[in-house]
Amino acid sequence: MSRYLSLTSLIVSILLFSCQKESSFELGQQSKGSLQSATGNCLAKTVNGAYIAGQSLADTNYIDVMVDVSQTGAYNVHTDTVNGYYFKATGKFTTVGTATVRMRGFGTPLSAGTNTFTVYYDSSFCSVDVIVGGSGGSSGGTTSTDHFILTDNSWWSYGSSISGDTLKRAILTGSFNIGNVAYKGMKEFDAAGQIVDDTLFFRKSGNNYYEYNYIDYYTSFYFDNTVVDSILFLKEGLNTNDTWSSPVYTGTDSGATKKVRYDFTCTNSNATVTLNSKTYTNVYQVTLKVMVDSGSGFVTDMTWINYYAKGIGWIYEKVDDGSGGTLELPVRYYQVF
């Protein structure tokens, strides 16, 4: 799928849009059920919001959990307290079957890191991980000098200060073997914690960064046939005005032959930029022009502008579809391990 179409759907969806533990309610029948399926597996849980050390939790910090309700009545779904904060939800189930419960977060995370909570309901329990970023969006003490971060569990959330987080990118643990080459996986999530894209695959070789993907992923159209490759999209040691290009790829669009080439330019190799009131230095600004030849020579199809901050990673993305439509994703918070 074209990333532009995925991001457009994401932004449109965004625009449309007493005590820690209570053992029971004073009156009324208590519900019964489980956080696990009939086979004993924990049901789905989704963590929402940005978690920053020293920053009190708000209404945007919550965990949605699936519950299999076997008897209607009052419920109390809650977690233990970890690193200074916890989650809870109370209410009443009026029907049996699978239901989603939203546990709101309370408290203030004390320090950055991965916190493992135990969720309790009735006599069942399951665990869920929450990643806490450094105070004010710091890198948590990382000593990395890379401009594109590929360390396990590192994450970045994007969006304006007005609309809040609209996208989160996270590096998966472990690696993926593609053609006998190891790649790191990255997942993208929307503000509700739902995956908005397939896994993206990246690797670093020497000073070069490669992305393995569909060639039509950054175009405004889809090829009829599958064309994939590992594209060099970023380099360490860049100088302003450095350029490089991908090979030329050929496919068909509705039966018509098209050729695609990616042209990259480092427009600034040492930029200072401010995003959501935070200033970043040692930033690479790289422009990708997607060039398409439908038989009359190459012309620009779409333009992608990306910023990469030293030791922090991918902090900004802007998409121009060539007809006046643009999308921007400035970083808000991040945690680099």
ZAMARGU-4260 file (C-alpha; in steps of 0.2 Angstrom, whole numbers, plus 5000, padded with zeros to 4 digits):
<rodrens>
0) 5000/5000/5000 | 5006/5018/4997 | 5012/5026/5013 | 5004/5042/5007 | 4987/5034/5006
5) 4989/5026/5024 | 4994/5042/5032 | 4980/5051/5023 | 4967/5039/5031 | 4976/5041/5048
10) 4975/5060/5048 | 4957/5060/5042 | 4952/5048/5055 | 4960/5059/5068 | 4951/5074/5062
15) 4934/5066/5062 | 4935/5061/5077 | 4943/5039/5221 | 4955/5026/5225 | 4968/5015/5216
20) 4959/4998/5219 | 4941/4994/5224 | 4938/4976/5229 | 4919/4978/5225 | 4904/4989/5223
25) 4894/4992/5239 | 4878/4986/5231 | 4873/4975/5216 | 4877/4959/5208 | 4896/4957/5203
30) 4900/4952/5185 | 4910/4937/5181 | 4921/4933/5167 | 4939/4932/5161 | 4954/4942/5153
35) 4958/4925/5144 | 4950/4915/5130 | 4944/4898/5132 | 4961/4891/5127 | 4969/4901/5141
40) 4977/4914/5130 | 4976/4932/5136 | 4964/4943/5126 | 4969/4959/5116 | 4976/4974/5126
45) 4980/4991/5118 | 4990/5004/5126 | 4986/5022/5121 | 4994/5039/5124 | 5012/5045/5127
50) 5021/5041/5143 | 5034/5053/5149 | 5044/5052/5165 | 5039/5066/5177 | 5023/5070/5167
55) 5006/5066/5175 | 4995/5055/5166 | 4980/5063/5157 | 4964/5057/5149 | 4974/5051/5133
60) 4983/5039/5144 | 4973/5023/5145 | 4973/5004/5141 | 4959/4995/5132 | 4957/4977/5137
65) 4946/4963/5130 | 4935/4954/5143 | 4925/4938/5140 | 4909/4942/5151 | 4900/4926/5157
70) 4888/4935/5170 | 4882/4953/5169 | 4884/4965/5184 | 4897/4977/5191 | 4915/4976/5186
75) 4932/4982/5193 | 4946/4980/5180 | 4963/4987/5187 | 4982/4985/5187 | 4995/4985/5201
80) 5005/5001/5203 | 5022/5001/5194 | 5034/5015/5193 | 5022/5028/5201 | 5006/5025/5191
85) 4992/5013/5188 | 4976/5010/5178 | 4958/5006/5183 | 4940/5005/5176 | 4924/5002/5185
90) 4906/5000/5178 | 4893/4988/5174 | 4891/4974/5160 | 4873/4973/5154 | 4876/4959/5142
95) 4887/4943/5141 | 4900/4940/5128 | 4916/4949/5123 | 4917/4967/5128 | 4931/4981/5128
100) 4935/4990/5144 | 4945/5006/5145 | 4956/5008/5160 | 4961/5026/5163 | 4979/5029/5169
105) 4982/5038/5186 | 4998/5044/5193 | 5015/5050/5186 | 5029/5039/5179 | 5044/5041/5189
110) 5058/5035/5177 | 5060/5030/5159 | 5060/5012/5154 | 5048/4997/5150 | 5035/4994/5164
115) 5026/4977/5165 | 5008/4979/5173 | 4997/4965/5179 | 4979/4967/5174 | 4966/4960/5186
120) 4947/4955/5183 | 4937/4943/5193 | 4949/4929/5196 | 4959/4931/5180 | 4975/4941/5177
125) 4986/4945/5162 | 5001/4956/5159 | 5004/4972/5148 | 5019/4982/5144 | 5020/5001/5144
130) 5035/5011/5138 | 5040/5027/5146 | 5050/5040/5138 | 5063/5051/5145 | 5057/5068/5153
135) 5053/5081/5140 | 5055/5068/5126 | 5074/5065/5130 | 5083/5050/5123 | 5085/5042/5140
140) 5104/5043/5140 | 5107/5035/5124 | 5125/5037/5117 | 5121/5033/5099 | 5127/5044/5086
145) 5116/5037/5072 | 5104/5048/5063 | 5092/5033/5061 | 5089/5022/5076 | 5086/5004/5075
150) 5088/4998/5093 | 5075/4986/5101 | 5060/4995/5108 | 5065/5012/5103 | 5049/5023/5099
155) 5044/5040/5092 | 5026/5048/5093 | 5021/5061/5080 | 5008/5075/5078 | 5005/5093/5082
160) 5003/5100/5099 | 4985/5104/5095 | 4979/5087/5088 | 4991/5077/5100 | 4999/5061/5094
165) 4993/5054/5078 | 5006/5041/5074 | 5018/5031/5084 | 5033/5021/5077 | 5041/5007/5087
170) 5056/4996/5083 | 5052/4978/5086 | 5063/4966/5096 | 5074/4954/5086 | 5077/4954/5068
175) 5069/4947/5051 | 5079/4937/5038 | 5075/4943/5021 | 5086/4935/5007 | 5098/4930/5020
180) 5100/4948/5026 | 5095/4953/5043 | 5083/4968/5045 | 5075/4977/5059 | 5056/4978/5060
185) 5046/4994/5063 | 5027/4995/5067 | 5016/5010/5064 | 5001/5014/5076 | 4988/5027/5076
190) 4982/5037/5091 | 4971/5022/5097 | 4985/5010/5096 | 4979/5001/5081 | 4992/4996/5068
195) 4990/5007/5052 | 5003/4998/5041 | 5012/4982/5038 | 5029/4980/5046 | 5043/4991/5038
200) 5060/4984/5037 | 5076/4993/5039 | 5095/4989/5041 | 5111/4998/5042 | 5127/4992/5033
205) 5142/5002/5036 | 5137/5020/5034 | 5122/5016/5024 | 5104/5014/5029 | 5092/5003/5018
210) 5073/5000/5018 | 5066/4984/5010 | 5049/4988/5003 | 5037/4988/4988 | 5044/5001/4975
215) 5026/5008/4973 | 5025/5011/4992 | 5030/5030/4990 | 5021/5033/4974 | 5003/5039/4970
220) 4998/5023/4961 | 5000/5004/4963 | 5009/4993/4951 | 4999/4978/4944 | 5014/4967/4947
225) 5025/4966/4963 | 5041/4975/4963 | 5052/4975/4979 | 5070/4980/4983 | 5081/4986/4996
230) 5083/5005/4994 | 5097/5016/5000 | 5088/5030/5009 | 5100/5038/5021 | 5119/5039/5024
235) 5130/5044/5038 | 5143/5057/5034 | 5132/5067/5023 | 5136/5084/5016 | 5124/5097/5011
240) 5119/5095/4992 | 5124/5077/4992 | 5113/5067/4980 | 5110/5049/4975 | 5098/5039/4966
245) 5090/5021/4966 | 5090/5010/4951 | 5076/5012/4938 | 5062/5000/4942 | 5049/4995/4929
250) 5031/4989/4931 | 5013/4991/4925 | 4999/5002/4931 | 4982/4996/4924 | 4992/4988/4910
255) 5002/5003/4905 | 5021/5002/4907 | 5029/5014/4920 | 5047/5016/4926 | 5051/5023/4944
260) 5067/5030/4951 | 5070/5037/4968 | 5081/5053/4969 | 5088/5059/4986 | 5096/5075/4990
265) 5103/5081/5007 | 5097/5099/5008 | 5105/5102/5024 | 5118/5091/5033 | 5118/5101/5050
270) 5102/5109/5052 | 5094/5115/5069 | 5075/5114/5069 | 5061/5116/5082 | 5047/5104/5082
275) 5033/5105/5095 | 5043/5118/5106 | 5058/5107/5106 | 5074/5111/5097 | 5085/5098/5088
280) 5103/5100/5082 | 5114/5090/5070 | 5099/5086/5059 | 5100/5079/5042 | 5086/5085/5030
285) 5084/5074/5016 | 5072/5076/5001 | 5065/5061/4991 | 5058/5064/4974 | 5048/5050/4967
290) 5052/5051/4948 | 5040/5042/4936 | 5042/5039/4917 | 5026/5034/4908 | 5034/5035/4891
295) 5038/5054/4889 | 5052/5055/4901 | 5054/5056/4920 | 5043/5069/4930 | 5040/5071/4949
300) 5026/5060/4956 | 5027/5064/4974 | 5040/5072/4986 | 5044/5066/5003 | 5054/5077/5015
305) 5062/5068/5031 | 5072/5075/5045 | 5084/5064/5055 | 5092/5070/5071 | 5109/5063/5077
310) 5106/5051/5092 | 5087/5053/5091 | 5082/5047/5074 | 5067/5050/5062 | 5059/5067/5069
315) 5049/5074/5055 | 5041/5069/5038 | 5031/5079/5026 | 5022/5072/5010 | 5018/5083/4995
320) 5007/5074/4982 | 5011/5086/4968 | 4994/5093/4967 | 4994/5105/4983 | 4990/5091/4996
325) 5003/5090/5010 | 5004/5080/5026 | 5016/5083/5040 | 5022/5073/5055 | 5033/5082/5068
330) 5039/5072/5082 | 5032/5075/5100 | 5040/5062/5111 | 5052/5048/5109 | 5062/5035/5119
335) 5079/5028/5112 | 5087/5013/5120
</rodrens>
